[in-house]
Amino acid sequence: MVEHPRIPYSRIKADSRRYFEPTAKMKAMGFEARALGPDGPEARAEALRLYEAWRQAKATGTTSSEKAYPIGSIGFAFDRYRRTDAWAAKAPMTRKKDWEWSWRFIEPIFGDVAPSTVQIEDIEELRAIVLEKRGLHTANRLIKTWRALWQVMSAMGYCDKNADPSKIIRNTAPKGRDATWKPGELARIGKMAWRLGYCGLAALLACCWDTQFSPGDARLLKASQRNQDARGSYFLTRRGKTGREVIGTLSKRSQRIMAAYLETLGAEPMGEAAIFRNRSGQPYSSDTLGDDFRAVREAAFPGDGRKLLDIRRSGAVEAIAGGADPAAVAAKMGNTIDKNRLEQETYLPNRTATVRRVDEARKLGRRKLRENET
């Protein structure tokens, strides 16, 4: 019989099952007594994880926020998944916006139960509740995340990968947005922003229009990511959603706006300092950026419902209308608009030049779009 090192605060009882037994002090910090199941690799791994969690909580003086899910339950599987390299490799925004957001709805109902006990009616009822309270977009994302989680649980051996009860549900997707901005409209909002004292927003709008960065990626740009070559300024960063490296070039007009904005700061940001700041001088957050844009948009275009994120689509529409190659557009936007991304990256080594070809295509597309306006 193989002897295993003793794991503190856990022991095997007469029923050959392992138990985690925290002290009163540990319980006061949020740790709960729990059965870990028949002694074996999985039970020992869980006992060791709980011990390490206690050591960290003791060292930092924080309490445990973990809920003790039964082994083999959906919550147990999700906790286990979040400790894997596969989870760590996911883009932060995917973990937060898709998985953890959907888990908020899944956990209260299904966290403590085994996946094999979930019925189609249970999933349908949950989706109906989310649809009514949060809308079609959240309901669609919920089912997609559930289906991905089911595959994870099946890989862990907790369920049959072909027995997902949600397969019967028709997961209707929300209609994609098709709103776009014209360059003159965005310039008008930029001027209004400057006039109202939102200088950081004005510069960020110019940056978003030229680079086609998402608002979330643009607001996080740092001084160290600004670069210069013979043709002007550009940013080199990574997409927050995919982690893919992207290049964003600036037109001469945007460079002038950027220079004027930096002068308003008094001291130019350096190193890892955020470039775009709100009127209080603080780096833009997701909330403050959205609030400021809506305020300025309402002043420039009362009642308009178009969003900041529609700028990114507007640039893609121009580029495609101007005959830009989809692979080049993908290189500029950092997404999978092309079908052979890896192959194109192999044969497109000069990415800055590629991105600037998209800029030229956008100019041509802009003219064509104006010619076809009614």
TASULVEN-V110987 format. One record per residue. N is the residue number from 0. OMEGA is omega in radians with two decimals (none if undefined). Layout:
n & omega
N & OMEGA
N & OMEGA
This chain:
n & omega
0 & -3.11
1 & 3.11
2 & 3.13
3 & 3.11
4 & -3.14
5 & 3.09
6 & -3.10
7 & 3.07
8 & 3.01
9 & 3.10
10 & 3.13
11 & -3.12
12 & -3.05
13 & -3.14
14 & 3.13
15 & 3.10
16 & -3.12
17 & -3.12
18 & 3.03
19 & -3.03
20 & -3.13
21 & 3.07
22 & 3.11
23 & 3.12
24 & 3.13
25 & 3.11
26 & 3.12
27 & 3.13
28 & 3.00
29 & -3.13
30 & -3.07
31 & 3.02
32 & -3.12
33 & 3.04
34 & -3.09
35 & 3.10
36 & 3.13
37 & -3.10
38 & -3.12
39 & -3.10
40 & -3.09
41 & -3.14
42 & 3.12
43 & 3.13
44 & 3.13
45 & 3.10
46 & 3.12
47 & 3.11
48 & 3.14
49 & 3.10
50 & 3.13
51 & 3.10
52 & 3.10
53 & 3.13
54 & -3.14
55 & 3.13
56 & 3.14
57 & -3.11
58 & -3.07
59 & -3.13
60 & 3.14
61 & 3.10
62 & 3.12
63 & 3.09
64 & -3.08
65 & 3.00
66 & -3.10
67 & 3.12
68 & 3.06
69 & 3.09
70 & -3.13
71 & 3.12
72 & 3.14
73 & 3.10
74 & 3.10
75 & 3.14
76 & -3.12
77 & 3.07
78 & -3.14
79 & 3.14
80 & -3.11
81 & 3.07
82 & -3.09
83 & 3.05
84 & 3.14
85 & 3.09
86 & -3.12
87 & -3.11
88 & 3.13
89 & 3.08
90 & -3.12
91 & -3.12
92 & 3.08
93 & 3.11
94 & -3.04
95 & -2.99
96 & -3.12
97 & -3.02
98 & -3.05
99 & 3.08
100 & 3.14
101 & -3.14
102 & 3.11
103 & -3.14
104 & -3.10
105 & -2.97
106 & -3.09
107 & -3.07
108 & -2.99
109 & -3.04
110 & -3.03
111 & -3.02
112 & 3.08
113 & -3.11
114 & -3.11
115 & -3.12
116 & -3.09
117 & -3.13
118 & -3.13
119 & -3.14
120 & 3.13
121 & -3.14
122 & 3.14
123 & -3.14
124 & 3.12
125 & -3.13
126 & -3.14
127 & 3.13
128 & -3.13
129 & 3.12
130 & -3.12
131 & -3.04
132 & -3.01
133 & 3.10
134 & -3.03
135 & -3.10
136 & -3.13
137 & 3.12
138 & 3.11
139 & 3.14
140 & 3.12
141 & -3.10
142 & 3.10
143 & 3.13
144 & 3.10
145 & -3.11
146 & 3.08
147 & 3.11
148 & 3.12
149 & 3.12
150 & 3.08
151 & -3.12
152 & 3.11
153 & 3.10
154 & 3.09
155 & 3.11
156 & -3.10
157 & -3.13
158 & 3.09
159 & -3.06
160 & -3.12
161 & -3.07
162 & -3.13
163 & -3.11
164 & -3.11
165 & -3.12
166 & -3.10
167 & -3.07
168 & 3.01
169 & -3.04
170 & -3.09
171 & 3.14
172 & 3.09
173 & 3.11
174 & -3.12
175 & 3.10
176 & 3.11
177 & -3.12
178 & 3.10
179 & 3.06
180 & 2.98
181 & -3.10
182 & 3.14
183 & 3.13
184 & -3.12
185 & 3.08
186 & 3.12
187 & 3.11
188 & 3.11
189 & 3.12
190 & 3.10
191 & 3.12
192 & -3.13
193 & -3.10
194 & -3.10
195 & 3.10
196 & 3.10
197 & -3.03
198 & 3.10
199 & 3.10
200 & 3.13
201 & 3.13
202 & 3.14
203 & 3.10
204 & 3.11
205 & 3.12
206 & -3.14
207 & -3.11
208 & -3.10
209 & -3.01
210 & -3.00
211 & 3.01
212 & 3.01
213 & 3.11
214 & 3.14
215 & 3.11
216 & -3.10
217 & -3.07
218 & -3.12
219 & -3.12
220 & -3.12
221 & -3.11
222 & -3.11
223 & -3.11
224 & 3.07
225 & -3.14
226 & -3.10
227 & 2.97
228 & -3.04
229 & -3.08
230 & 3.07
231 & -3.07
232 & 3.02
233 & 3.10
234 & 3.04
235 & -3.08
236 & 3.09
237 & 3.10
238 & 3.14
239 & -3.06
240 & -3.05
241 & -3.08
242 & -3.10
243 & -3.13
244 & -3.13
245 & 3.10
246 & 3.10
247 & -3.12
248 & -3.13
249 & 3.06
250 & 3.12
251 & 3.13
252 & -3.13
253 & 3.10
254 & 3.10
255 & 3.10
256 & 3.14
257 & -3.14
258 & 3.13
259 & 3.13
260 & -3.12
261 & 3.09
262 & -3.14
263 & -3.11
264 & -3.10
265 & 3.10
266 & -3.11
267 & 3.11
268 & -3.13
269 & 3.04
270 & -3.07
271 & 3.12
272 & 3.11
273 & -3.11
274 & -2.98
275 & -3.05
276 & 3.12
277 & -3.04
278 & 3.11
279 & -3.14
280 & 3.13
281 & 3.09
282 & -3.13
283 & 2.95
284 & 3.11
285 & -3.10
286 & -3.08
287 & 3.11
288 & 3.12
289 & -3.14
290 & -3.12
291 & -3.12
292 & -3.14
293 & 3.14
294 & -3.11
295 & 3.11
296 & 3.14
297 & 3.12
298 & -3.10
299 & -3.09
300 & -3.10
301 & 3.10
302 & -3.13
303 & -3.11
304 & 3.14
305 & -3.00
306 & 3.10
307 & -3.11
308 & 3.11
309 & 3.11
310 & -3.11
311 & 3.12
312 & -3.11
313 & 3.12
314 & 3.13
315 & 3.12
316 & 3.10
317 & -3.07
318 & -3.14
319 & 3.10
320 & 3.13
321 & 3.06
322 & 3.13
323 & 3.09
324 & -3.13
325 & 3.13
326 & 3.11
327 & 3.09
328 & 3.11
329 & 3.13
330 & -3.14
331 & -3.03
332 & 3.13
333 & 3.11
334 & -3.05
335 & 3.13
336 & 3.04
337 & -3.06
338 & -3.11
339 & -3.00
340 & -3.08
341 & 3.12
342 & -3.13
343 & 3.11
344 & 3.12
345 & -3.05
346 & 3.08
347 & -3.06
348 & -3.10
349 & -2.97
350 & 3.12
351 & 3.09
352 & 3.12
353 & 3.13
354 & -3.13
355 & 3.03
356 & 3.06
357 & 3.10
358 & 3.12
359 & 3.11
360 & 3.11
361 & 3.11
362 & 3.12
363 & 3.13
364 & 3.12
365 & 3.11
366 & -3.12
367 & 3.12
368 & 3.10
369 & -3.11
370 & -3.08
371 & 3.11
372 & 3.12
373 & none
